[in-house]
Amino acid sequence: MTATFNCSFNGLIFFSWPSGVDISEVGGSTDGFISVVNGSFQFILVVDDMTPNSFNLTFDIISSDNFGCANPSTDDFSTTYTHNCVFPDNNNCTGAITLGVTVGSTCTPSVFSTTGATNSAGDACGTGYNDLWYDFTAINTTMYLSIYSGPGAFTYVGLYPSCGGTYISCTGVYTGGPPPATYTLNSLSVGTQYKLRVKFLASSTGTDQSICLRAAANLPVELGNFSAKLLPNERKIKLQWMTYSEVNFDKFVIQKKIGENGKWYEIKEISGKSATGSDYEYEDNDIRVSDLYFYRLKLVDLDGSEEFSDEKVVSNVSSSRFKIYPTYSDGNFTLLVPEDQIQQNWKVIITRIDGVSLRSLYENELNHIGAMYKMDLTNLENGTYLINMLGQGINKTEKLVIQK
């Protein structure tokens, strides 16, 4: 929101607002005042969240030289700015919109506008940029959220038991490829209502959410734990999974893609073993091309119907280094860490090229999928920065450029 006072003066502008309104800055200032020298005052108001939808923003202008302001007979005056804010109905958890459930392998998405959406306060699932809230009642222990629109990077989905509760799961799904991207909701209790928070990266303002929720029709196989692990000494990636039951089930198809923007392709078919469940494993020896590998299982029924497992991400970055890419971007970066550094006590220090330290980011503050962590530095100005990662046995510095 932007407003302008049509006057020119030298002096300070002090601003205030009522309690219950959460504003992070006014005109770039977070300390309560702005200095103006021989100029008109234009401000941009950054609103994080607010109650109620309208409020008064009061400015006291302490002017040493007044050139045609609203009250020319005095150096000091006040004015009130009122803004009526319009939020999406599901801007907060209490207004969550109920999603219908489609039974089958596809569903038709509904579009939900993020216009006016505020950033929910951060919790263990991270700050919610342009986040919207939904609820649903589980009809299967496993269900699927299909996402047809996204910011070209990652969309994060938080599953909650209730408003104000601690999240059950919080994972990103890549929405930069052909739609839909699929987020799997596991270990649900049939008949229980859940809350979903769907959020974008900070740079994705204006992207609406096009989503739908579906459940499989009589999924023939009940899949247990699925994992992918790097065997660095053998230059292999080992996939392991198990099933609890396999009824009218045909086969697993292992799919792989190289890098975030790679295309899925099939590398192996494995027939089902037993109606009562079994253990499976497969070793991928072809890991020479890239530092990042994605895997998923396609589950194929005897009648040809199919479903997909969760995606697993494996990094073959060695334990002595890490990788940041791209090195030139608008402020959104991916940090690829060694497998043994996932959810460990490390941090990233951002400094200017002249050595001035700006901020530190700790591992538990960053959204990640496996070894792939997302860093949002869009609040930094254009320029060159140094990124230093410090952890057990790791101390490395990379240079990157922000250009918006």
Contacts in CASP RR format, 6 or more apart in sequence:
PFRMAT RR
TARGET T0000
AUTHOR 0000-0000-0000
METHOD contacts of the structure
MODEL  1
MTATFNCSFNGLIFFSWPSGVDISEVGGSTDGFISVVNGSFQFILVVDDM
TPNSFNLTFDIISSDNFGCANPSTDDFSTTYTHNCVFPDNNNCTGAITLG
VTVGSTCTPSVFSTTGATNSAGDACGTGYNDLWYDFTAINTTMYLSIYSG
PGAFTYVGLYPSCGGTYISCTGVYTGGPPPATYTLNSLSVGTQYKLRVKF
LASSTGTDQSICLRAAANLPVELGNFSAKLLPNERKIKLQWMTYSEVNFD
KFVIQKKIGENGKWYEIKEISGKSATGSDYEYEDNDIRVSDLYFYRLKLV
DLDGSEEFSDEKVVSNVSSSRFKIYPTYSDGNFTLLVPEDQIQQNWKVII
TRIDGVSLRSLYENELNHIGAMYKMDLTNLENGTYLINMLGQGINKTEKL
VIQK
1 44 0 8 1.000
1 45 0 8 1.000
1 47 0 8 1.000
1 83 0 8 1.000
2 42 0 8 1.000
2 43 0 8 1.000
2 44 0 8 1.000
2 45 0 8 1.000
3 42 0 8 1.000
3 43 0 8 1.000
3 45 0 8 1.000
3 81 0 8 1.000
4 40 0 8 1.000
4 41 0 8 1.000
4 42 0 8 1.000
4 43 0 8 1.000
5 40 0 8 1.000
5 41 0 8 1.000
5 42 0 8 1.000
5 59 0 8 1.000
5 61 0 8 1.000
5 69 0 8 1.000
5 70 0 8 1.000
5 79 0 8 1.000
6 40 0 8 1.000
7 40 0 8 1.000
7 41 0 8 1.000
7 66 0 8 1.000
7 67 0 8 1.000
7 68 0 8 1.000
7 69 0 8 1.000
7 70 0 8 1.000
8 38 0 8 1.000
8 39 0 8 1.000
8 40 0 8 1.000
8 67 0 8 1.000
8 68 0 8 1.000
8 69 0 8 1.000
9 36 0 8 1.000
9 39 0 8 1.000
9 61 0 8 1.000
9 63 0 8 1.000
9 64 0 8 1.000
9 65 0 8 1.000
9 66 0 8 1.000
9 67 0 8 1.000
9 68 0 8 1.000
9 69 0 8 1.000
10 36 0 8 1.000
10 37 0 8 1.000
10 38 0 8 1.000
10 63 0 8 1.000
10 64 0 8 1.000
10 65 0 8 1.000
11 35 0 8 1.000
11 36 0 8 1.000
11 37 0 8 1.000
11 61 0 8 1.000
11 62 0 8 1.000
11 63 0 8 1.000
11 64 0 8 1.000
11 65 0 8 1.000
12 33 0 8 1.000
12 34 0 8 1.000
12 35 0 8 1.000
12 36 0 8 1.000
12 61 0 8 1.000
12 62 0 8 1.000
13 33 0 8 1.000
13 34 0 8 1.000
13 35 0 8 1.000
13 36 0 8 1.000
13 41 0 8 1.000
13 59 0 8 1.000
13 60 0 8 1.000
13 61 0 8 1.000
13 62 0 8 1.000
14 32 0 8 1.000
14 33 0 8 1.000
14 59 0 8 1.000
14 60 0 8 1.000
14 61 0 8 1.000
14 62 0 8 1.000
15 26 0 8 1.000
15 32 0 8 1.000
15 33 0 8 1.000
15 34 0 8 1.000
15 43 0 8 1.000
15 57 0 8 1.000
15 58 0 8 1.000
15 59 0 8 1.000
15 60 0 8 1.000
16 32 0 8 1.000
16 57 0 8 1.000
16 58 0 8 1.000
16 60 0 8 1.000
17 23 0 8 1.000
17 55 0 8 1.000
17 56 0 8 1.000
17 57 0 8 1.000
17 58 0 8 1.000
18 55 0 8 1.000
18 56 0 8 1.000
20 50 0 8 1.000
20 51 0 8 1.000
21 47 0 8 1.000
21 50 0 8 1.000
21 51 0 8 1.000
21 55 0 8 1.000
22 47 0 8 1.000
22 48 0 8 1.000
22 49 0 8 1.000
22 50 0 8 1.000
23 45 0 8 1.000
23 46 0 8 1.000
23 47 0 8 1.000
23 48 0 8 1.000
23 50 0 8 1.000
24 30 0 8 1.000
24 46 0 8 1.000
24 47 0 8 1.000
24 48 0 8 1.000
25 45 0 8 1.000
25 46 0 8 1.000
26 32 0 8 1.000
26 34 0 8 1.000
26 43 0 8 1.000
26 44 0 8 1.000
26 45 0 8 1.000
26 46 0 8 1.000
26 57 0 8 1.000
27 34 0 8 1.000
27 43 0 8 1.000
27 44 0 8 1.000
27 45 0 8 1.000
27 46 0 8 1.000
28 34 0 8 1.000
28 44 0 8 1.000
28 46 0 8 1.000
34 41 0 8 1.000
34 43 0 8 1.000
41 59 0 8 1.000
41 61 0 8 1.000
45 57 0 8 1.000
45 83 0 8 1.000
47 85 0 8 1.000
47 118 0 8 1.000
48 118 0 8 1.000
48 119 0 8 1.000
48 121 0 8 1.000
49 118 0 8 1.000
49 119 0 8 1.000
49 120 0 8 1.000
49 121 0 8 1.000
50 85 0 8 1.000
50 118 0 8 1.000
53 84 0 8 1.000
53 85 0 8 1.000
53 86 0 8 1.000
53 87 0 8 1.000
54 82 0 8 1.000
54 83 0 8 1.000
54 84 0 8 1.000
54 85 0 8 1.000
55 82 0 8 1.000
55 83 0 8 1.000
56 80 0 8 1.000
56 81 0 8 1.000
56 82 0 8 1.000
57 80 0 8 1.000
57 81 0 8 1.000
57 82 0 8 1.000
57 83 0 8 1.000
58 78 0 8 1.000
58 79 0 8 1.000
58 80 0 8 1.000
58 81 0 8 1.000
59 78 0 8 1.000
59 79 0 8 1.000
59 81 0 8 1.000
60 76 0 8 1.000
60 77 0 8 1.000
60 78 0 8 1.000
61 69 0 8 1.000
61 76 0 8 1.000
61 77 0 8 1.000
61 78 0 8 1.000
62 75 0 8 1.000
62 76 0 8 1.000
63 69 0 8 1.000
63 75 0 8 1.000
63 76 0 8 1.000
64 75 0 8 1.000
66 72 0 8 1.000
66 74 0 8 1.000
66 75 0 8 1.000
69 77 0 8 1.000
70 77 0 8 1.000
70 79 0 8 1.000
71 77 0 8 1.000
85 116 0 8 1.000
86 115 0 8 1.000
86 116 0 8 1.000
87 116 0 8 1.000
87 117 0 8 1.000
87 118 0 8 1.000
88 112 0 8 1.000
88 113 0 8 1.000
88 114 0 8 1.000
88 115 0 8 1.000
88 116 0 8 1.000
88 117 0 8 1.000
88 132 0 8 1.000
89 95 0 8 1.000
89 97 0 8 1.000
90 96 0 8 1.000
90 97 0 8 1.000
90 112 0 8 1.000
90 132 0 8 1.000
90 133 0 8 1.000
90 134 0 8 1.000
91 116 0 8 1.000
91 117 0 8 1.000
91 118 0 8 1.000
91 132 0 8 1.000
91 133 0 8 1.000
92 120 0 8 1.000
92 133 0 8 1.000
93 133 0 8 1.000
93 160 0 8 1.000
93 163 0 8 1.000
93 164 0 8 1.000
93 195 0 8 1.000
93 197 0 8 1.000
94 163 0 8 1.000
95 133 0 8 1.000
96 133 0 8 1.000
96 134 0 8 1.000
96 135 0 8 1.000
96 163 0 8 1.000
96 195 0 8 1.000
96 196 0 8 1.000
97 112 0 8 1.000
97 132 0 8 1.000
97 133 0 8 1.000
97 134 0 8 1.000
97 135 0 8 1.000
98 134 0 8 1.000
98 135 0 8 1.000
98 136 0 8 1.000
99 110 0 8 1.000
99 134 0 8 1.000
99 135 0 8 1.000
99 136 0 8 1.000
99 196 0 8 1.000
99 211 0 8 1.000
99 212 0 8 1.000
99 213 0 8 1.000
100 136 0 8 1.000
100 212 0 8 1.000
100 213 0 8 1.000
101 136 0 8 1.000
101 137 0 8 1.000
101 139 0 8 1.000
101 143 0 8 1.000
101 213 0 8 1.000
101 214 0 8 1.000
101 215 0 8 1.000
102 108 0 8 1.000
102 212 0 8 1.000
102 213 0 8 1.000
102 214 0 8 1.000
102 215 0 8 1.000
103 139 0 8 1.000
103 214 0 8 1.000
103 215 0 8 1.000
103 216 0 8 1.000
103 217 0 8 1.000
104 214 0 8 1.000
104 215 0 8 1.000
104 216 0 8 1.000
104 217 0 8 1.000
105 214 0 8 1.000
105 216 0 8 1.000
105 217 0 8 1.000
105 305 0 8 1.000
105 306 0 8 1.000
105 307 0 8 1.000
106 146 0 8 1.000
106 214 0 8 1.000
107 146 0 8 1.000
107 212 0 8 1.000
107 213 0 8 1.000
107 214 0 8 1.000
108 212 0 8 1.000
109 146 0 8 1.000
109 148 0 8 1.000
109 180 0 8 1.000
109 210 0 8 1.000
109 211 0 8 1.000
109 212 0 8 1.000
110 210 0 8 1.000
110 211 0 8 1.000
110 212 0 8 1.000
111 149 0 8 1.000
111 208 0 8 1.000
111 209 0 8 1.000
111 210 0 8 1.000
112 132 0 8 1.000
112 208 0 8 1.000
112 209 0 8 1.000
112 210 0 8 1.000
112 211 0 8 1.000
113 208 0 8 1.000
114 130 0 8 1.000
114 132 0 8 1.000
114 200 0 8 1.000
114 205 0 8 1.000
114 206 0 8 1.000
114 207 0 8 1.000
114 208 0 8 1.000
114 209 0 8 1.000
115 206 0 8 1.000
115 208 0 8 1.000
117 130 0 8 1.000
117 131 0 8 1.000
117 132 0 8 1.000
119 127 0 8 1.000
119 128 0 8 1.000
119 129 0 8 1.000
119 130 0 8 1.000
119 131 0 8 1.000
120 127 0 8 1.000
120 128 0 8 1.000
120 131 0 8 1.000
120 197 0 8 1.000
120 199 0 8 1.000
121 127 0 8 1.000
122 128 0 8 1.000
123 166 0 8 1.000
123 167 0 8 1.000
124 166 0 8 1.000
124 167 0 8 1.000
124 170 0 8 1.000
125 156 0 8 1.000
125 158 0 8 1.000
125 167 0 8 1.000
125 170 0 8 1.000
125 197 0 8 1.000
126 156 0 8 1.000
126 170 0 8 1.000
126 365 0 8 1.000
126 367 0 8 1.000
127 199 0 8 1.000
128 156 0 8 1.000
128 197 0 8 1.000
128 199 0 8 1.000
129 199 0 8 1.000
129 200 0 8 1.000
129 201 0 8 1.000
129 202 0 8 1.000
129 204 0 8 1.000
129 205 0 8 1.000
130 199 0 8 1.000
130 200 0 8 1.000
130 204 0 8 1.000
130 205 0 8 1.000
130 206 0 8 1.000
130 207 0 8 1.000
131 197 0 8 1.000
131 198 0 8 1.000
131 199 0 8 1.000
131 200 0 8 1.000
132 197 0 8 1.000
132 198 0 8 1.000
132 199 0 8 1.000
132 209 0 8 1.000
133 195 0 8 1.000
133 196 0 8 1.000
133 197 0 8 1.000
133 198 0 8 1.000
134 195 0 8 1.000
134 196 0 8 1.000
134 198 0 8 1.000
134 211 0 8 1.000
135 193 0 8 1.000
135 194 0 8 1.000
135 195 0 8 1.000
135 196 0 8 1.000
136 143 0 8 1.000
136 193 0 8 1.000
136 194 0 8 1.000
136 196 0 8 1.000
136 213 0 8 1.000
137 191 0 8 1.000
137 192 0 8 1.000
137 193 0 8 1.000
137 194 0 8 1.000
138 185 0 8 1.000
138 188 0 8 1.000
138 189 0 8 1.000
138 190 0 8 1.000
138 191 0 8 1.000
138 192 0 8 1.000
138 193 0 8 1.000
138 194 0 8 1.000
139 190 0 8 1.000
139 191 0 8 1.000
139 215 0 8 1.000
140 188 0 8 1.000
140 190 0 8 1.000
140 215 0 8 1.000
140 216 0 8 1.000
140 219 0 8 1.000
141 186 0 8 1.000
141 187 0 8 1.000
141 188 0 8 1.000
141 189 0 8 1.000
141 190 0 8 1.000
142 184 0 8 1.000
142 185 0 8 1.000
142 186 0 8 1.000
142 187 0 8 1.000
142 188 0 8 1.000
142 215 0 8 1.000
142 216 0 8 1.000
142 219 0 8 1.000
142 223 0 8 1.000
143 184 0 8 1.000
143 185 0 8 1.000
143 188 0 8 1.000
143 213 0 8 1.000
143 214 0 8 1.000
143 215 0 8 1.000
144 182 0 8 1.000
144 183 0 8 1.000
144 184 0 8 1.000
144 185 0 8 1.000
144 213 0 8 1.000
144 214 0 8 1.000
144 215 0 8 1.000
144 216 0 8 1.000
144 307 0 8 1.000
145 157 0 8 1.000
145 182 0 8 1.000
145 183 0 8 1.000
145 185 0 8 1.000
145 196 0 8 1.000
145 198 0 8 1.000
145 211 0 8 1.000
145 212 0 8 1.000
145 213 0 8 1.000
146 180 0 8 1.000
146 181 0 8 1.000
146 182 0 8 1.000
146 211 0 8 1.000
146 212 0 8 1.000
146 213 0 8 1.000
146 214 0 8 1.000
147 155 0 8 1.000
147 173 0 8 1.000
147 175 0 8 1.000
147 179 0 8 1.000
147 180 0 8 1.000
147 181 0 8 1.000
147 182 0 8 1.000
147 183 0 8 1.000
147 198 0 8 1.000
147 209 0 8 1.000
147 210 0 8 1.000
147 211 0 8 1.000
148 179 0 8 1.000
148 180 0 8 1.000
148 210 0 8 1.000
148 211 0 8 1.000
148 212 0 8 1.000
149 175 0 8 1.000
149 179 0 8 1.000
149 207 0 8 1.000
149 208 0 8 1.000
149 209 0 8 1.000
149 210 0 8 1.000
150 175 0 8 1.000
150 176 0 8 1.000
150 181 0 8 1.000
150 200 0 8 1.000
150 204 0 8 1.000
150 207 0 8 1.000
150 209 0 8 1.000
151 175 0 8 1.000
151 176 0 8 1.000
151 200 0 8 1.000
151 201 0 8 1.000
151 203 0 8 1.000
151 204 0 8 1.000
151 207 0 8 1.000
152 175 0 8 1.000
152 176 0 8 1.000
152 177 0 8 1.000
152 204 0 8 1.000
153 174 0 8 1.000
153 175 0 8 1.000
153 176 0 8 1.000
153 201 0 8 1.000
153 204 0 8 1.000
153 332 0 8 1.000
153 374 0 8 1.000
154 172 0 8 1.000
154 173 0 8 1.000
154 174 0 8 1.000
154 175 0 8 1.000
154 201 0 8 1.000
154 367 0 8 1.000
154 369 0 8 1.000
154 374 0 8 1.000
155 172 0 8 1.000
155 173 0 8 1.000
155 175 0 8 1.000
155 181 0 8 1.000
155 183 0 8 1.000
155 198 0 8 1.000
155 199 0 8 1.000
155 200 0 8 1.000
156 170 0 8 1.000
156 171 0 8 1.000
156 172 0 8 1.000
156 173 0 8 1.000
156 198 0 8 1.000
156 199 0 8 1.000
156 200 0 8 1.000
156 367 0 8 1.000
157 169 0 8 1.000
157 170 0 8 1.000
157 171 0 8 1.000
157 172 0 8 1.000
157 173 0 8 1.000
157 183 0 8 1.000
157 196 0 8 1.000
157 197 0 8 1.000
157 198 0 8 1.000
157 199 0 8 1.000
158 167 0 8 1.000
158 168 0 8 1.000
158 169 0 8 1.000
158 170 0 8 1.000
158 171 0 8 1.000
158 196 0 8 1.000
158 197 0 8 1.000
158 198 0 8 1.000
158 199 0 8 1.000
159 167 0 8 1.000
159 168 0 8 1.000
159 169 0 8 1.000
159 170 0 8 1.000
159 185 0 8 1.000
159 194 0 8 1.000
159 195 0 8 1.000
159 196 0 8 1.000
160 166 0 8 1.000
160 167 0 8 1.000
160 168 0 8 1.000
160 194 0 8 1.000
160 195 0 8 1.000
160 196 0 8 1.000
160 197 0 8 1.000
161 168 0 8 1.000
161 192 0 8 1.000
161 194 0 8 1.000
161 195 0 8 1.000
162 195 0 8 1.000
163 195 0 8 1.000
167 197 0 8 1.000
168 187 0 8 1.000
168 194 0 8 1.000
169 185 0 8 1.000
169 186 0 8 1.000
170 367 0 8 1.000
171 183 0 8 1.000
171 369 0 8 1.000
172 183 0 8 1.000
172 367 0 8 1.000
172 369 0 8 1.000
173 181 0 8 1.000
173 182 0 8 1.000
173 183 0 8 1.000
173 311 0 8 1.000
174 181 0 8 1.000
174 260 0 8 1.000
175 181 0 8 1.000
176 261 0 8 1.000
177 261 0 8 1.000
179 210 0 8 1.000
182 308 0 8 1.000
184 308 0 8 1.000
184 309 0 8 1.000
184 310 0 8 1.000
185 194 0 8 1.000
186 310 0 8 1.000
188 194 0 8 1.000
198 209 0 8 1.000
198 211 0 8 1.000
200 207 0 8 1.000
201 332 0 8 1.000
201 374 0 8 1.000
201 376 0 8 1.000
202 376 0 8 1.000
202 378 0 8 1.000
202 379 0 8 1.000
203 330 0 8 1.000
203 331 0 8 1.000
203 332 0 8 1.000
203 376 0 8 1.000
203 378 0 8 1.000
216 307 0 8 1.000
217 305 0 8 1.000
219 299 0 8 1.000
219 307 0 8 1.000
220 246 0 8 1.000
220 247 0 8 1.000
220 248 0 8 1.000
220 249 0 8 1.000
220 299 0 8 1.000
220 301 0 8 1.000
220 302 0 8 1.000
220 305 0 8 1.000
221 243 0 8 1.000
221 245 0 8 1.000
221 246 0 8 1.000
221 247 0 8 1.000
221 249 0 8 1.000
221 299 0 8 1.000
222 243 0 8 1.000
222 244 0 8 1.000
222 245 0 8 1.000
222 246 0 8 1.000
223 241 0 8 1.000
223 242 0 8 1.000
223 243 0 8 1.000
223 244 0 8 1.000
223 297 0 8 1.000
223 299 0 8 1.000
223 309 0 8 1.000
224 241 0 8 1.000
224 242 0 8 1.000
224 243 0 8 1.000
224 244 0 8 1.000
225 240 0 8 1.000
225 241 0 8 1.000
225 242 0 8 1.000
226 239 0 8 1.000
226 240 0 8 1.000
226 241 0 8 1.000
226 297 0 8 1.000
226 309 0 8 1.000
226 310 0 8 1.000
226 312 0 8 1.000
227 239 0 8 1.000
227 240 0 8 1.000
227 241 0 8 1.000
227 312 0 8 1.000
228 237 0 8 1.000
228 238 0 8 1.000
228 239 0 8 1.000
228 293 0 8 1.000
228 295 0 8 1.000
228 312 0 8 1.000
228 313 0 8 1.000
228 314 0 8 1.000
229 237 0 8 1.000
229 238 0 8 1.000
229 240 0 8 1.000
229 314 0 8 1.000
229 339 0 8 1.000
230 236 0 8 1.000
230 237 0 8 1.000
230 238 0 8 1.000
230 287 0 8 1.000
230 314 0 8 1.000
230 315 0 8 1.000
230 316 0 8 1.000
230 339 0 8 1.000
231 237 0 8 1.000
231 238 0 8 1.000
231 283 0 8 1.000
232 316 0 8 1.000
232 318 0 8 1.000
232 319 0 8 1.000
232 339 0 8 1.000
235 285 0 8 1.000
235 287 0 8 1.000
235 288 0 8 1.000
236 283 0 8 1.000
236 284 0 8 1.000
236 285 0 8 1.000
236 287 0 8 1.000
237 283 0 8 1.000
237 284 0 8 1.000
237 287 0 8 1.000
237 293 0 8 1.000
237 295 0 8 1.000
237 314 0 8 1.000
237 316 0 8 1.000
238 281 0 8 1.000
238 282 0 8 1.000
238 283 0 8 1.000
238 284 0 8 1.000
239 254 0 8 1.000
239 281 0 8 1.000
239 282 0 8 1.000
239 283 0 8 1.000
239 284 0 8 1.000
239 295 0 8 1.000
239 312 0 8 1.000
240 279 0 8 1.000
240 280 0 8 1.000
240 281 0 8 1.000
241 252 0 8 1.000
241 279 0 8 1.000
241 280 0 8 1.000
241 281 0 8 1.000
241 297 0 8 1.000
241 309 0 8 1.000
242 277 0 8 1.000
242 278 0 8 1.000
242 279 0 8 1.000
242 280 0 8 1.000
243 277 0 8 1.000
243 278 0 8 1.000
243 280 0 8 1.000
244 277 0 8 1.000
245 275 0 8 1.000
245 276 0 8 1.000
245 277 0 8 1.000
246 272 0 8 1.000
246 273 0 8 1.000
246 274 0 8 1.000
246 275 0 8 1.000
246 276 0 8 1.000
246 277 0 8 1.000
246 278 0 8 1.000
247 275 0 8 1.000
248 301 0 8 1.000
248 302 0 8 1.000
248 303 0 8 1.000
249 272 0 8 1.000
249 275 0 8 1.000
249 299 0 8 1.000
249 300 0 8 1.000
249 301 0 8 1.000
249 302 0 8 1.000
250 271 0 8 1.000
250 272 0 8 1.000
250 300 0 8 1.000
250 301 0 8 1.000
250 302 0 8 1.000
250 304 0 8 1.000
251 269 0 8 1.000
251 270 0 8 1.000
251 271 0 8 1.000
251 272 0 8 1.000
251 300 0 8 1.000
252 269 0 8 1.000
252 270 0 8 1.000
252 271 0 8 1.000
252 272 0 8 1.000
252 280 0 8 1.000
252 297 0 8 1.000
252 298 0 8 1.000
252 299 0 8 1.000
252 300 0 8 1.000
253 266 0 8 1.000
253 268 0 8 1.000
253 269 0 8 1.000
253 297 0 8 1.000
253 298 0 8 1.000
253 300 0 8 1.000
254 266 0 8 1.000
254 267 0 8 1.000
254 268 0 8 1.000
254 269 0 8 1.000
254 270 0 8 1.000
254 282 0 8 1.000
254 295 0 8 1.000
254 297 0 8 1.000
254 298 0 8 1.000
255 264 0 8 1.000
255 265 0 8 1.000
255 266 0 8 1.000
255 267 0 8 1.000
255 295 0 8 1.000
255 296 0 8 1.000
255 297 0 8 1.000
255 298 0 8 1.000
256 264 0 8 1.000
256 265 0 8 1.000
256 266 0 8 1.000
256 267 0 8 1.000
256 284 0 8 1.000
256 293 0 8 1.000
256 294 0 8 1.000
256 295 0 8 1.000
257 263 0 8 1.000
257 264 0 8 1.000
257 265 0 8 1.000
257 293 0 8 1.000
257 294 0 8 1.000
258 289 0 8 1.000
258 290 0 8 1.000
258 292 0 8 1.000
258 293 0 8 1.000
258 294 0 8 1.000
259 290 0 8 1.000
259 292 0 8 1.000
259 293 0 8 1.000
259 294 0 8 1.000
260 292 0 8 1.000
260 334 0 8 1.000
260 372 0 8 1.000
264 294 0 8 1.000
264 296 0 8 1.000
266 298 0 8 1.000
267 284 0 8 1.000
267 286 0 8 1.000
268 282 0 8 1.000
270 280 0 8 1.000
270 282 0 8 1.000
272 278 0 8 1.000
273 280 0 8 1.000
284 293 0 8 1.000
284 295 0 8 1.000
287 293 0 8 1.000
287 316 0 8 1.000
290 316 0 8 1.000
291 315 0 8 1.000
291 316 0 8 1.000
291 317 0 8 1.000
291 323 0 8 1.000
291 336 0 8 1.000
292 313 0 8 1.000
292 314 0 8 1.000
292 315 0 8 1.000
292 316 0 8 1.000
292 336 0 8 1.000
292 371 0 8 1.000
292 372 0 8 1.000
293 313 0 8 1.000
293 314 0 8 1.000
293 315 0 8 1.000
293 316 0 8 1.000
294 311 0 8 1.000
294 312 0 8 1.000
294 313 0 8 1.000
294 314 0 8 1.000
295 311 0 8 1.000
295 312 0 8 1.000
295 314 0 8 1.000
296 308 0 8 1.000
296 309 0 8 1.000
296 310 0 8 1.000
296 311 0 8 1.000
296 312 0 8 1.000
297 308 0 8 1.000
297 309 0 8 1.000
298 306 0 8 1.000
298 307 0 8 1.000
298 308 0 8 1.000
298 309 0 8 1.000
299 306 0 8 1.000
299 307 0 8 1.000
299 308 0 8 1.000
299 309 0 8 1.000
300 306 0 8 1.000
311 369 0 8 1.000
312 370 0 8 1.000
313 369 0 8 1.000
313 370 0 8 1.000
313 371 0 8 1.000
313 372 0 8 1.000
314 339 0 8 1.000
314 371 0 8 1.000
315 336 0 8 1.000
315 337 0 8 1.000
315 338 0 8 1.000
315 339 0 8 1.000
315 370 0 8 1.000
315 371 0 8 1.000
315 372 0 8 1.000
317 323 0 8 1.000
317 336 0 8 1.000
317 337 0 8 1.000
317 338 0 8 1.000
317 339 0 8 1.000
317 371 0 8 1.000
318 338 0 8 1.000
319 338 0 8 1.000
319 340 0 8 1.000
319 341 0 8 1.000
319 393 0 8 1.000
319 394 0 8 1.000
320 338 0 8 1.000
320 393 0 8 1.000
320 394 0 8 1.000
321 338 0 8 1.000
321 394 0 8 1.000
321 396 0 8 1.000
322 335 0 8 1.000
322 336 0 8 1.000
322 337 0 8 1.000
322 338 0 8 1.000
322 341 0 8 1.000
322 389 0 8 1.000
322 394 0 8 1.000
322 396 0 8 1.000
323 335 0 8 1.000
323 336 0 8 1.000
324 333 0 8 1.000
324 334 0 8 1.000
324 335 0 8 1.000
324 336 0 8 1.000
324 375 0 8 1.000
324 387 0 8 1.000
324 398 0 8 1.000
324 400 0 8 1.000
325 333 0 8 1.000
325 334 0 8 1.000
325 336 0 8 1.000
326 333 0 8 1.000
327 398 0 8 1.000
327 399 0 8 1.000
327 400 0 8 1.000
327 401 0 8 1.000
328 400 0 8 1.000
328 401 0 8 1.000
328 403 0 8 1.000
329 400 0 8 1.000
329 401 0 8 1.000
329 402 0 8 1.000
329 403 0 8 1.000
330 378 0 8 1.000
330 402 0 8 1.000
330 403 0 8 1.000
330 404 0 8 1.000
331 376 0 8 1.000
331 377 0 8 1.000
331 378 0 8 1.000
331 380 0 8 1.000
331 402 0 8 1.000
331 404 0 8 1.000
332 374 0 8 1.000
332 375 0 8 1.000
332 376 0 8 1.000
332 377 0 8 1.000
332 378 0 8 1.000
333 374 0 8 1.000
333 375 0 8 1.000
333 377 0 8 1.000
333 400 0 8 1.000
334 372 0 8 1.000
334 373 0 8 1.000
334 374 0 8 1.000
334 375 0 8 1.000
335 348 0 8 1.000
335 366 0 8 1.000
335 372 0 8 1.000
335 373 0 8 1.000
335 374 0 8 1.000
335 375 0 8 1.000
335 389 0 8 1.000
336 371 0 8 1.000
336 372 0 8 1.000
336 373 0 8 1.000
337 346 0 8 1.000
337 371 0 8 1.000
337 373 0 8 1.000
337 389 0 8 1.000
338 371 0 8 1.000
338 394 0 8 1.000
339 371 0 8 1.000
341 363 0 8 1.000
341 371 0 8 1.000
341 391 0 8 1.000
341 392 0 8 1.000
341 394 0 8 1.000
342 368 0 8 1.000
342 370 0 8 1.000
342 371 0 8 1.000
343 363 0 8 1.000
343 364 0 8 1.000
344 363 0 8 1.000
344 391 0 8 1.000
344 392 0 8 1.000
345 362 0 8 1.000
345 363 0 8 1.000
345 391 0 8 1.000
345 392 0 8 1.000
346 362 0 8 1.000
346 363 0 8 1.000
346 389 0 8 1.000
346 390 0 8 1.000
346 391 0 8 1.000
346 392 0 8 1.000
346 394 0 8 1.000
347 360 0 8 1.000
347 361 0 8 1.000
347 362 0 8 1.000
347 363 0 8 1.000
347 389 0 8 1.000
347 390 0 8 1.000
347 391 0 8 1.000
348 360 0 8 1.000
348 361 0 8 1.000
348 375 0 8 1.000
348 387 0 8 1.000
348 388 0 8 1.000
348 389 0 8 1.000
348 390 0 8 1.000
349 357 0 8 1.000
349 359 0 8 1.000
349 360 0 8 1.000
349 387 0 8 1.000
349 388 0 8 1.000
349 389 0 8 1.000
349 390 0 8 1.000
350 357 0 8 1.000
350 358 0 8 1.000
350 359 0 8 1.000
350 360 0 8 1.000
350 361 0 8 1.000
350 377 0 8 1.000
350 380 0 8 1.000
350 385 0 8 1.000
350 386 0 8 1.000
350 387 0 8 1.000
351 357 0 8 1.000
351 358 0 8 1.000
351 385 0 8 1.000
351 386 0 8 1.000
351 388 0 8 1.000
352 358 0 8 1.000
352 385 0 8 1.000
352 386 0 8 1.000
353 383 0 8 1.000
353 384 0 8 1.000
353 385 0 8 1.000
353 386 0 8 1.000
353 399 0 8 1.000
355 386 0 8 1.000
358 380 0 8 1.000
358 385 0 8 1.000
361 375 0 8 1.000
363 373 0 8 1.000
366 373 0 8 1.000
366 374 0 8 1.000
366 375 0 8 1.000
367 373 0 8 1.000
367 374 0 8 1.000
368 374 0 8 1.000
377 385 0 8 1.000
377 402 0 8 1.000
378 404 0 8 1.000
380 402 0 8 1.000
381 402 0 8 1.000
382 402 0 8 1.000
382 403 0 8 1.000
382 404 0 8 1.000
383 401 0 8 1.000
383 402 0 8 1.000
383 403 0 8 1.000
384 399 0 8 1.000
384 400 0 8 1.000
384 401 0 8 1.000
385 399 0 8 1.000
385 400 0 8 1.000
385 401 0 8 1.000
385 402 0 8 1.000
386 397 0 8 1.000
386 398 0 8 1.000
386 399 0 8 1.000
387 397 0 8 1.000
387 398 0 8 1.000
387 399 0 8 1.000
387 400 0 8 1.000
388 395 0 8 1.000
388 396 0 8 1.000
388 397 0 8 1.000
389 395 0 8 1.000
389 396 0 8 1.000
389 397 0 8 1.000
389 398 0 8 1.000
END
